[in-house]
């Protein structure tokens, strides 16, 4: 799903949530869960239904904060990394651990 700009919300088991990412693998789910909890959000995880046992298990990650929009929080640099730096789009997408983006490096 990534940073799309839309504020996607709905329900997971009777709990109103803002969806962060859908249909992601376990490694990505663990990263987002730790990062969001570090920033004070209550995270809700839902396992996606699989058609067969051979398919990999995918997950939906959401938060209970209904005004949270991942795109706005990342681009407004409101999220913090585990060492106190600001989360960049590359850090969010697990492309780079660098937290001081320089536009001329793109």
DSSP file (Angstrom, degrees, kcal/mol; ACC not computed):
  #  RESIDUE AA STRUCTURE BP1 BP2  ACC     N-H-->O    O-->H-N    N-H-->O    O-->H-N    TCO  KAPPA ALPHA  PHI   PSI    X-CA   Y-CA   Z-CA
    1    1 A X              0   0    0      0, 0.0    20,-0.1     0, 0.0    22,-0.1   0.000 360.0 360.0 360.0 -52.0    0.0    0.0    0.0
    2    2 A X        -     0   0    0      1,-0.1     2,-1.1    20,-0.1    69,-0.1  -0.127 360.0 -24.7  67.1-163.1    2.7    2.5    0.9
    3    3 A X  S    S+     0   0    0      1,-0.2    -1,-0.1    67,-0.1    18,-0.1  -0.740  70.7 155.1 -89.8  99.1    2.3    6.2    1.2
    4    4 A X        -     0   0    0     -2,-1.1    -1,-0.2     2,-0.2     3,-0.1   0.644  50.2-124.3-102.8 -17.7   -0.7    6.9   -1.0
    5    5 A X  S    S+     0   0    0      1,-0.3     2,-0.2     0, 0.0    67,-0.1   0.047  72.0 114.6  98.4 -27.9   -2.1   10.1    0.5
    6    6 A X        -     0   0    0      1,-0.1     2,-1.0    65,-0.0    -1,-0.3  -0.532  67.0-129.1 -81.0 145.4   -5.6    8.8    1.1
    7    7 A X        -     0   0    0     -2,-0.2     2,-0.5    -3,-0.1    62,-0.1  -0.820  31.1-169.0 -92.2 101.6   -7.0    8.5    4.6
    8    8 A X        +     0   0    0     -2,-1.0    11,-2.5    11,-0.4     2,-0.3  -0.823  13.3 163.6 -99.4 125.0   -8.3    4.9    4.7
    9    9 A X  E     +A   18   0A   0     -2,-0.5     2,-0.3     9,-0.3     9,-0.2  -0.924   8.6 121.5-138.0 163.2  -10.4    3.9    7.6
   10   10 A X  E     -A   17   0A   0      7,-2.3     7,-2.8    -2,-0.3     2,-0.4  -0.862  53.2 -58.3 178.1-145.2  -12.8    1.2    8.6
   11   11 A X  E     -A   16   0A   0     -2,-0.3     2,-0.4     5,-0.2     5,-0.2  -0.967  21.8-168.2-133.0 146.1  -13.2   -1.5   11.2
   12   12 A X  E >  S-A   15   0A   0      3,-2.4     3,-1.5    -2,-0.4    33,-0.0  -0.955  84.9 -25.7-128.8 113.0  -11.3   -4.5   12.4
   13   13 A X  T 3  S-     0   0    0     -2,-0.4     3,-0.1     1,-0.3    -1,-0.1   0.929 127.6 -44.9  48.5  58.5  -13.4   -6.8   14.7
   14   14 A X  T 3  S+     0   0    0      1,-0.2     2,-0.5     0, 0.0    -1,-0.3   0.448 114.8 118.2  71.2   1.4  -15.8   -4.0   15.9
   15   15 A X  E <   -A   12   0A   0     -3,-1.5    -3,-2.4     0, 0.0     2,-0.3  -0.888  64.6-132.3-102.9 122.7  -12.9   -1.6   16.4
   16   16 A X  E     +A   11   0A   0     -2,-0.5     2,-0.3    -5,-0.2    -5,-0.2  -0.580  40.6 169.3 -71.7 131.5  -12.8    1.6   14.3
   17   17 A X  E     -A   10   0A   0     -7,-2.8    -7,-2.3    -2,-0.3     2,-0.5  -0.931  40.9-125.0-141.7 161.1   -9.4    2.1   12.8
   18   18 A X  E     -AB   9  63A   0     45,-2.8    45,-2.4    -2,-0.3     2,-0.3  -0.962  38.0-127.6-103.0 124.8   -7.3    4.0   10.3
   19   19 A X  E     - B   0  62A   0    -11,-2.5   -11,-0.4    -2,-0.5    51,-0.3  -0.556  27.1-179.8 -76.2 133.9   -5.6    1.6    8.0
   20   20 A X  E     -     0   0A   0     41,-3.0     2,-0.3     1,-0.4    42,-0.2   0.870  69.4 -15.4 -95.5 -56.0   -1.8    2.0    7.7
   21   21 A X  E     - B   0  61A   0     40,-1.5    40,-3.0   -20,-0.1    -1,-0.4  -0.989  61.7-152.0-149.7 147.0   -1.0   -0.7    5.2
   22   22 A X  E    S+     0   0A   0     -2,-0.3    38,-0.2    38,-0.2   -20,-0.1  -0.863  70.5  15.4-119.1 153.7   -2.8   -3.8    3.9
   23   23 A X  E    S+     0   0A   0     -2,-0.3     2,-0.3     1,-0.2    -1,-0.2   0.924  83.4 150.7  52.9  56.3   -1.6   -7.1    2.6
   24   24 A X  E     - B   0  59A   0     35,-2.3    35,-2.4    -3,-0.2    -1,-0.2  -0.795  45.4-106.5-115.0 159.0    1.9   -6.9    3.8
   25   25 A X     >  -     0   0    0     -2,-0.3     4,-2.3    33,-0.2     5,-0.2  -0.277  36.4-100.2 -80.7 169.8    4.4   -9.6    4.9
   26   26 A X  H  > S+     0   0    0     31,-0.4     4,-2.6     1,-0.2     5,-0.2   0.848 118.9  54.5 -62.2 -39.0    5.4  -10.3    8.4
   27   27 A X  H  > S+     0   0    0      2,-0.2     4,-2.0     1,-0.2    -1,-0.2   0.927 111.9  44.7 -62.2 -44.3    8.7   -8.5    8.4
   28   28 A X  H  > S+     0   0    0      2,-0.2     4,-2.6     1,-0.2     5,-0.2   0.901 112.1  53.2 -65.5 -41.7    7.0   -5.3    7.2
   29   29 A X  H  X S+     0   0    0     -4,-2.3     4,-2.6     1,-0.2    -2,-0.2   0.922 109.4  48.2 -59.3 -45.8    4.2   -5.8    9.8
   30   30 A X  H  X S+     0   0    0     -4,-2.6     4,-2.3     2,-0.2     5,-0.2   0.901 111.6  50.0 -63.5 -41.7    6.7   -6.1   12.6
   31   31 A X  H  X S+     0   0    0     -4,-2.0     4,-2.4    -5,-0.2    -2,-0.2   0.950 114.2  43.7 -61.3 -50.4    8.6   -3.0   11.5
   32   32 A X  H  X S+     0   0    0     -4,-2.6     4,-2.9     1,-0.2     5,-0.3   0.903 112.5  52.9 -64.2 -41.3    5.4   -0.8   11.3
   33   33 A X  H  X S+     0   0    0     -4,-2.6     4,-2.4    -5,-0.2     5,-0.2   0.940 112.8  43.3 -60.5 -48.1    4.0   -2.2   14.6
   34   34 A X  H  X S+     0   0    0     -4,-2.3     4,-2.1    -5,-0.2    -1,-0.2   0.913 116.0  48.3 -64.5 -42.6    7.2   -1.3   16.5
   35   35 A X  H  X S+     0   0    0     -4,-2.4     4,-1.1    -5,-0.2    -2,-0.2   0.922 114.4  44.6 -65.0 -45.1    7.6    2.1   14.9
   36   36 A X  H  <>S+     0   0    0     -4,-2.9     5,-2.3     2,-0.2     3,-0.3   0.900 113.7  49.1 -69.2 -40.9    4.0    3.1   15.5
   37   37 A X  H ><5S+     0   0    0     -4,-2.4     3,-1.6    -5,-0.3    -1,-0.2   0.877 106.8  56.9 -65.3 -36.1    3.9    1.9   19.1
   38   38 A X  H 3<5S+     0   0    0     -4,-2.1    -1,-0.2     1,-0.3    -2,-0.2   0.820 106.4  51.3 -60.7 -30.8    7.2    3.7   19.7
   39   39 A X  T 3<5S-     0   0    0     -4,-1.1    -1,-0.3    -3,-0.3    -2,-0.2   0.259 127.4 -99.1 -93.2  11.2    5.3    6.9   18.5
   40   40 A X  T < 5S+     0   0    0     -3,-1.6     2,-0.3     1,-0.3    -3,-0.2   0.611  75.8 137.1  89.7  13.8    2.5    6.3   20.9
   41   41 A X      < -     0   0    0     -5,-2.3     2,-0.7    22,-0.0    -1,-0.3  -0.698  54.9-126.6 -94.4 146.2   -0.1    4.7   18.7
   42   42 A X        -     0   0    0     -2,-0.3    22,-1.8     2,-0.0     2,-0.4  -0.829  33.4-150.7 -87.0 118.8   -2.3    1.7   19.6
   43   43 A X  E     -C   63   0A   0     -2,-0.7     2,-0.4    20,-0.2    20,-0.2  -0.744  12.1-163.2 -99.9 137.6   -1.7   -0.8   16.8
   44   44 A X  E     -C   62   0A   0     18,-3.1    18,-2.3    -2,-0.4     2,-0.4  -0.981   7.9-163.3-119.0 129.1   -4.3   -3.3   15.6
   45   45 A X  E     -C   61   0A   0     -2,-0.4     2,-0.4    16,-0.2    16,-0.2  -0.918   5.5-173.5-114.7 136.8   -3.1   -6.3   13.4
   46   46 A X  E     -C   60   0A   0     14,-2.3    14,-2.7    -2,-0.4     2,-0.4  -0.997  21.4-131.7-129.9 132.6   -5.4   -8.5   11.3
   47   47 A X  E     -C   59   0A   0     -2,-0.4    12,-0.2    12,-0.2     2,-0.2  -0.652  25.6-127.6 -78.7 134.2   -4.3  -11.6    9.4
   48   48 A X        -     0   0    0     10,-3.0    10,-0.3    -2,-0.4     2,-0.3  -0.521  29.3-104.2 -76.6 149.2   -5.6  -11.7    5.9
   49   49 A X        -     0   0    0     -2,-0.2     2,-0.3     8,-0.1    -1,-0.1  -0.557  33.3-145.0 -76.0 137.8   -7.4  -14.8    4.8
   50   50 A X        -     0   0    0     -2,-0.3     3,-0.1     1,-0.1     7,-0.1  -0.806  10.7-148.6-103.4 145.1   -5.5  -17.2    2.6
   51   51 A X  S    S+     0   0    0     -2,-0.3     2,-0.3     1,-0.2    -1,-0.1   0.856  86.2  13.2 -77.1 -36.2   -7.0  -19.2   -0.2
   52   52 A X  S >  S-     0   0    0      4,-0.1     3,-0.7     1,-0.1    -1,-0.2  -0.925  75.4-116.8-135.9 162.1   -4.5  -22.1    0.4
   53   53 A X  T 3  S+     0   0    0     -2,-0.3     4,-0.1     1,-0.2    -1,-0.1   0.723 110.8  64.8 -69.2 -21.5   -2.0  -23.1    3.1
   54   54 A X  T 3  S+     0   0    0      2,-0.1    -1,-0.2    -4,-0.0     3,-0.1   0.754  82.4  92.9 -75.0 -24.2    0.8  -22.7    0.6
   55   55 A X  S <  S-     0   0    0     -3,-0.7     2,-0.1     1,-0.1    -5,-0.1  -0.393  88.3-104.2 -69.0 145.9    0.2  -18.9    0.2
   56   56 A X        -     0   0    0      1,-0.1     2,-0.4    -2,-0.1    -1,-0.1  -0.395  37.5-105.1 -68.9 149.1    2.3  -16.7    2.5
   57   57 A X        -     0   0    0     -4,-0.1   -31,-0.4    -2,-0.1     2,-0.3  -0.617  40.3-166.1 -76.0 127.8    0.4  -15.1    5.4
   58   58 A X        -     0   0    0     -2,-0.4   -10,-3.0   -10,-0.3     2,-0.3  -0.785   1.6-153.8-113.5 160.3   -0.3  -11.4    4.8
   59   59 A X  E     -BC  24  47A   0    -35,-2.4   -35,-2.3    -2,-0.3     2,-0.4  -0.896  14.0-139.0-134.3 158.0   -1.4   -8.8    7.4
   60   60 A X  E     - C   0  46A   0    -14,-2.7   -14,-2.3    -2,-0.3     2,-0.5  -0.979  19.9-158.1-113.8 131.6   -3.3   -5.6    7.7
   61   61 A X  E     +BC  21  45A   0    -40,-3.0   -41,-3.0    -2,-0.4   -40,-1.5  -0.935  21.2 160.7-111.8 132.3   -1.8   -3.0   10.1
   62   62 A X  E     -BC  19  44A   0    -18,-2.3   -18,-3.1    -2,-0.5     2,-0.3  -0.930  26.8-139.5-143.0 164.8   -4.0   -0.3   11.5
   63   63 A X  E     -BC  18  43A   0    -45,-2.4   -45,-2.8    -2,-0.3   -20,-0.2  -0.915  19.2-130.5-125.9 156.6   -4.1    2.2   14.4
   64   64 A X  S    S+     0   0    0    -22,-1.8     2,-0.8    -2,-0.3   -21,-0.1   0.576  80.8 101.5 -83.0  -9.0   -7.0    3.3   16.6
   65   65 A X    >   -     0   0    0    -23,-0.3     3,-1.1     1,-0.2    -2,-0.2  -0.678  59.5-161.5 -77.5 111.0   -6.3    7.0   16.1
   66   66 A X  T 3  S+     0   0    0     -2,-0.8    -1,-0.2     1,-0.2   -49,-0.1   0.647  85.5  52.5 -73.4 -14.9   -8.9    8.0   13.5
   67   67 A X  T 3  S+     0   0    0    -49,-0.1     2,-0.3     2,-0.0    -1,-0.2   0.470  80.5 115.6 -98.4  -1.6   -7.1   11.2   12.5
   68   68 A X    <   -     0   0    0     -3,-1.1     2,-0.4    -5,-0.1    -5,-0.1  -0.531  38.9-179.9 -70.6 126.4   -3.8    9.5   11.8
   69   69 A X     >  -     0   0    0     -2,-0.3     4,-2.5     1,-0.1     5,-0.2  -0.966  19.1-152.2-125.3 111.8   -2.8    9.7    8.1
   70   70 A X  H  > S+     0   0    0     -2,-0.4     4,-2.3   -51,-0.3     5,-0.2   0.862  93.9  53.2 -54.3 -40.8    0.5    7.9    7.5
   71   71 A X  H  > S+     0   0    0    -65,-0.2     4,-2.6     1,-0.2     5,-0.3   0.934 112.0  43.7 -62.1 -47.1    1.4   10.1    4.5
   72   72 A X  H  > S+     0   0    0     -3,-0.2     4,-2.2     1,-0.2    -2,-0.2   0.916 113.8  50.3 -65.2 -42.8    0.8   13.4    6.4
   73   73 A X  H  <>S+     0   0    0     -4,-2.5     5,-2.8     2,-0.2     6,-0.8   0.874 114.9  43.5 -65.9 -36.6    2.7   12.2    9.4
   74   74 A X  H ><5S+     0   0    0     -4,-2.3     3,-1.2    -5,-0.2    -2,-0.2   0.953 117.9  42.4 -73.9 -49.4    5.7   11.0    7.4
   75   75 A X  H 3<5S+     0   0    0     -4,-2.6    -2,-0.2     1,-0.3    -3,-0.2   0.778 114.6  50.7 -72.5 -24.9    6.0   14.1    5.1
   76   76 A X  T 3<5S-     0   0    0     -4,-2.2    -1,-0.3    -5,-0.3    -2,-0.2   0.451 110.9-127.9 -84.9  -0.9    5.3   16.5    8.0
   77   77 A X  T < 5 +     0   0    0     -3,-1.2    -3,-0.2    10,-0.2    -2,-0.1   0.888  64.2 138.1  57.6  45.9    8.1   14.6    9.8
   78   78 A X      < +     0   0    0     -5,-2.8     2,-0.3    -6,-0.2    -4,-0.2   0.563  46.0  83.0 -95.7 -12.4    6.0   14.0   12.9
   79   79 A X        -     0   0    0     -6,-0.8     8,-2.5     8,-0.2     2,-0.4  -0.718  68.4-145.3 -94.4 146.0    7.1   10.4   13.5
   80   80 A X  B     -D   86   0B   0     -2,-0.3     6,-0.2     6,-0.2     5,-0.1  -0.855   8.8-130.0-110.8 144.6   10.3    9.6   15.3
   81   81 A X    >   -     0   0    0      4,-3.4     3,-1.5    -2,-0.4     6,-0.1  -0.233  40.2 -93.7 -77.5 177.7   12.7    6.7   14.7
   82   82 A X  T 3  S+     0   0    0      1,-0.3    -1,-0.1     2,-0.1    -2,-0.0   0.738 127.7  49.0 -68.7 -22.4   13.9    4.5   17.6
   83   83 A X  T 3  S-     0   0    0      2,-0.1    -1,-0.3     0, 0.0    -3,-0.0   0.245 125.3 -98.3-102.3  13.6   17.0    6.7   18.0
   84   84 A X  S <  S+     0   0    0     -3,-1.5    -2,-0.1     1,-0.3     2,-0.1   0.408  81.3 126.0  93.7  -1.9   15.0   10.0   18.1
   85   85 A X        -     0   0    0      1,-0.1    -4,-3.4    -5,-0.1     2,-0.3  -0.345  67.3 -92.5 -81.7 170.3   15.5   11.2   14.5
   86   86 A X  B     -D   80   0B   0     13,-0.3     2,-0.3    -6,-0.2    -6,-0.2  -0.646  39.4-112.9 -86.6 141.0   12.6   12.1   12.2
   87   87 A X        -     0   0    0     -8,-2.5    -8,-0.2    -2,-0.3     2,-0.2  -0.554  32.4-161.6 -74.4 129.8   11.1    9.4    9.9
   88   88 A X     >  -     0   0    0     -2,-0.3     4,-2.8    10,-0.2     5,-0.2  -0.639  34.0-104.6-102.6 165.3   11.7   10.0    6.2
   89   89 A X  H  > S+     0   0    0      1,-0.2     4,-2.3    -2,-0.2     6,-0.2   0.897 123.3  50.5 -57.4 -39.6    9.7    8.4    3.4
   90   90 A X  H  4>S+     0   0    0      2,-0.2     5,-3.0     1,-0.2     6,-1.2   0.879 111.1  48.3 -66.5 -36.3   12.7    6.2    2.6
   91   91 A X  H >45S+     0   0    0      3,-0.2     3,-1.3     7,-0.2    -2,-0.2   0.935 111.5  50.1 -66.5 -45.5   12.9    5.1    6.3
   92   92 A X  H 3<5S+     0   0    0     -4,-2.8    -2,-0.2     1,-0.3    -1,-0.2   0.900 113.4  45.5 -57.9 -43.4    9.1    4.4    6.3
   93   93 A X  T 3<5S-     0   0    0     -4,-2.3    -1,-0.3    -5,-0.2    -2,-0.2   0.375 112.9-120.8 -84.5   5.0    9.4    2.3    3.2
   94   94 A X  T < 5S+     0   0    0     -3,-1.3    -3,-0.2     2,-0.2     3,-0.1   0.826  79.1 122.1  58.4  36.5   12.5    0.5    4.5
   95   95 A X  S   <S+     0   0    0     -5,-3.0     2,-0.3     1,-0.3    -4,-0.2   0.810  79.4   5.2 -88.9 -38.5   14.6    1.6    1.6
   96   96 A X        -     0   0    0     -6,-1.2    -1,-0.3     2,-0.1    -2,-0.2  -0.985  50.7-145.7-146.4 151.4   17.2    3.4    3.7
   97   97 A X        +     0   0    0     -2,-0.3     2,-0.2    -3,-0.1    -6,-0.1   0.421  67.9 116.8 -94.0  -1.1   18.0    3.9    7.4
   98   98 A X        -     0   0    0      1,-0.1    -7,-0.2     2,-0.0   -10,-0.2  -0.487  43.9-172.9 -70.6 133.7   19.3    7.4    6.6
   99   99 A X        +     0   0    0     -2,-0.2     2,-0.5     1,-0.2   -13,-0.3   0.305  68.5  72.6-113.1   8.2   17.2   10.0    8.4
  100  100 A X  S    S-     0   0    0    -15,-0.1    -1,-0.2     2,-0.0     2,-0.1  -0.726  73.7-162.3-119.5  80.4   18.7   13.2    6.8
  101  101 A X        -     0   0    0     -2,-0.5     2,-0.5    -3,-0.1     3,-0.1  -0.356   6.0-161.0 -69.1 139.8   17.3   13.1    3.3
  102  102 A X    >   -     0   0    0      1,-0.1     3,-2.1    -2,-0.1     4,-0.3  -0.982  11.9-148.9-119.6 120.3   19.1   15.3    0.7
  103  103 A X  G >  S+     0   0    0     -2,-0.5     3,-1.2     1,-0.3    -1,-0.1   0.784  94.6  64.1 -62.3 -26.1   17.0   16.0   -2.4
  104  104 A X  G 3  S+     0   0    0      1,-0.2    -1,-0.3     2,-0.1    -3,-0.0   0.598  91.5  65.8 -76.0  -8.4   20.1   16.2   -4.6
  105  105 A X  G <         0   0    0     -3,-2.1    -1,-0.2     1,-0.2    -2,-0.2   0.607 360.0 360.0 -84.0 -11.6   20.9   12.5   -3.9
  106  106 A X    <         0   0    0     -3,-1.2    -1,-0.2    -4,-0.3    -2,-0.1   0.487 360.0 360.0 -72.9 360.0   17.8   11.3   -5.7
